[in-house]
């Protein structure tokens, strides 16, 4: 990644953004293009957080509520608006890549969900009919024979559902391209400049960093799962960072792909609550991701990688001999109400948040960053956003125990996934 200079001394901007990921950079780009003076303050470098560490799924998502629960909680009209917003996010990323003249490793079309138990195959078939009827999504059910014929080979897959939205890309290439557009538009990005406090200073907000400070009229919180919980104090106990780990194999030969029966390059995930997500990369490598880690000490990380490897060999036994050449992990940001928050922070006039993507942030964070810019410039009202995005994060009960009850939840999810 290109290093951005550190903030040293003090500076004055109309808007200061915390976090140089998809959301923060998208907000900065839209603001800079509108002639607003804007800076982005990043603790490390562009894409250091989840924006550079994910699996490259530019897809629908951003919430842990399925469409049925969205309807129950917000009503059909708002659920439809929210799904349309997700589709618009995917289209926005595609349009950006087209207009910037780069592809960021973009390939494939749509996303396929694979049933890991026979009963889940029937549920996917029902889900496909529901999505077509209620949302106009032309989802296609794949039988076990269809899976084999279309290159989704694996002994643990009993059926599938193909959703026609989304594509795969290189996430770091995309976030770096986005940062370059911010620089071209006149936005300033400061690296190695973690914000250590946020306080009111007359008519502006004051953001302290290690070697200086910024005074700004408006602030955007866009750190997602890498946010400091005390900047501002309102954030404390309102999000839950959880780990997602990824392993990537060496390039697989045609013979090895045929032996497993996996030749599709479509983004895929299974139907577990603690899901696995995977895709074949353009250079023949296979990316395999899991959700399961809680603690970040050496022993816990080694155990997480070992579990992921065991799952990989179970699901793709023909590749049990194939080593992983690369591995990494990052923080997924969960909220108690299981939906993102895009809007002004209660009780903090001029401070906005765009966070909580629940593991699907490429499209959702990109469009939500633009929407926050619209709120700041007055071109958009809070009520113009889909209702699921309007609710501020609620506090987790006993926030100091979040990781402990996540441990219990993971144990229970593991039981339900069997």
Steps between C-alpha positions, in 0.01 A plus 500: 500500500611855428601668829314821583679756711432521871309794647752718680383829647146631478262534207157638421248316279126516446473122548730248666450129431633232735602187309642451149288204394213475253253711701738775610662538160162493321375781724822696443482453123142625473575796727820597317318481166239739645775750588499427874841508673539151650770292661515130586683400818621140491674321789719292266470516120226487237328160512671390823167391651235272354496691169834345409458167679171356378416227251417732210124431490327809356151373574166560665504506880602727783255358753454175689123523453364294213227644280219340701624657823551834324132493397387411853706776656465782245213408269509384137547844343806585712643151454472546122668841525785343696549220246494758218763699694722191512463449125582868446817450707616216273422710193689797645821298541467366144441853365802632690730235359367562149544878524845479664631278224616220729346164580652428846505132404123502443352178365195268515134581544263436789533297818412140579385370839561129559296277729724315745215267607215342299238697696675825407456417131122507544531826694702655215236393248233670711721807546544533125125504444460755783764735357345484155148567627573770762805679356512414131842337546544237230667245725560158344491174692770244419445132568789275595530394137501866394782571744713222356428610143582866572827446685397512866644163596518394863372212714329733749283699255138386458354783293555867428339836439650740248435872548578709189654802677863568580847410382840417644797736509836565664394700808835671561526604135152656523562694824833629368331616178233673711768678706670620183171653383470683834849645455423605141181675616697703757422303815787455746586159647723481806653163589643392836268759656270322747235722656539475877220734607202687359371804686303817441713811436275803455305460178722215381602153602862439603661170400828432683763279340845397617678800349233760444130570475228585249213740557196426283134600484387147422644156580440156347561186708597229252735270691254207501655199684824692554347796685627615836208463736582823684508719186236610568383347830158446338649207307587304815311172514301562182689282252658157517810432290529130411764328294484363152796297379608424144741252344606495134655198329770487238371500141309178427554308179215408264539140614465600866192709427345210308583255778294707743238594241529869590552718194255786566644843574173623655514634857356232728408443863338218692181513707664477842446779753877489551536507126781403269550717192721413206582572138739405225732790417591593141853358541369159610551546872212411732392739776333349807363709785341422836332678791604361837775695675442703815836558665815629333781338696742265322342178629146606405610610153682170442190308611284710266726423203503130590117485517479675165742256346305202633177643357670564166621140473155367593323711242763464226665161568671478158709801607603371842859487373493861378667742741384852573759750380337806657280559804365805681213607724300815560221644713136475397285759679170382650230714661249386760205579271679317214470792258746775401465858621534786253418838649562764764609376842238577769600796716804587285395760243720479192643155578386226262555124496516256211579161649383147578517307173475151654763351274369632166646847473640547150174612341315609815782716640568655159146625450451590867810722496346691211170529687673645809656762273148578378377542858790736575445719191123506555419325173353207693284473810528222754146386422595456133709195595346153538368453855748223595786751462341773711510337842800601713695213655359375829735406781574135564397401854807469725734604218809384690374142462435519124775258407390249761145484377627494143688186604172353622322606182770338285465175694121507446536590132740209459234267642229646270727473196545123534 
